[in-house]
Every structure is written in C-alpha cells, then in structure tokens.
Amino acid sequence: MPDPSQSSNLAQGPTPSARWRRWAFTFGLPSGAVALIAAWLIRPHSTVSTVLVVLVALAALTVFAATMPRRQSVVAQRTASRSSSG
C-alpha cells in the first residue's frame, strides 16, 4: 500500500520531494554555482576584491538557505489537506 504522505493529489499540492526538486533547480543550483565561482574562479588581487568575493559568496549562501522549503509537521500537513479539501 503506498504511503499517503507521498501522494501527488492535486488538492494537497506538490509533494515534499517535488518541492525540493523545484527549489533545487530554481535556487539551489544557481546559488551554489555563484558561491563556487566567487570562491574558486575569481582571483582577488587586492583587499577590496577579496572582500567583494567574500560578500558575493555569503550573499549566495544566504539566498541558498533563506529560500529552502520549510519542513512541515505531520499535523500541519493533515490540517492543510483537510482545509483545502472542504
């Protein structure tokens, strides 16, 4: 018997794994790429450029963490599915 929490019922919205996949392609990969490019490819030659590289990498990390989908408790998921179904 399939697990009801993994169903993709349209009334319940996207499953957690679908939300994570969408987040990963929308925010995760670009943020990670910017942070890696800032840290590995940009060769700072002065203190100002070093600070700039660090700020770009920290901004990418902040976007990465701030946009992550929030984990919902089982009770909150059930309440949300009941309220959306009628």
N, C-alpha and C positions, 0 to 999 in steps of 0.2 A: 504494500500500500504506500503510495507516495506521501511524502511529508507535506502537510498543508501549508507550512510556512514557506515552502519553496515554489508554490503555485504561482502562475503568472496571470491570475484572474484580473480582468480589466478593472473591476470595481475596487480591487485592493491597490492598484497601481503597480509600478515596477517592483520586482523582487530585489532584495538587498544586493544580490550578485549583479543584477542588471544596473543598479545604481552605481556600484563600484566600477563596473566596466565603463560606463558612460563618463564617470568622473575621471577615471584614469586617462582616457583619450582626450578629454576636454581640458583638464587642468594638470593632471599628474605628469604626463609625458612632457608637455611644454615647460612646466616649471622645473622639472628635473633637468631638461636639456639646457635651459638658461643657466641654472646653477652650475652645471658641469662645464659649460662653455666659459662662464665667467671665471671658474676656478682653474681650468686646465689650459684653455687656448689663449686667453688674454694674458700677455706677459707685461705686467706693470714695470715701468722703468723709474717711477718716482713715488713718493709717499702719497701724493694726491691720487694717482692712478691706482695704487694699491687699495686705498680707502674706497675708491669708486667700485673696484671689483668686489670687495667685501660687501658693500652695500647692495650691489646688484644680486649677489648670491643670497644674501639674507632676505631681500625682498622676494626672490623666487621661492625660497624656503617658506616664508610667511604665507604666500599665496597657496603653496602646496598644502600646508597644514590647515589654513583657515577655510579652504573650500572642500575639505574632506566630508563625505556624507556622515552624518551623525548616527550613531548606533541607537536604535530604539529598543526599549524593553519589550518583552512579550506582551505585557499588559497593555502598553501603549499601542502596539500593533493591533491587538484584538479590539481595543476601543475605537481606533481609527477605522478598522474594517467594518465594525458594526455601525458606526455613524455614517459611513459612506454607502452602506447597503440599504439604509432606510430607517 
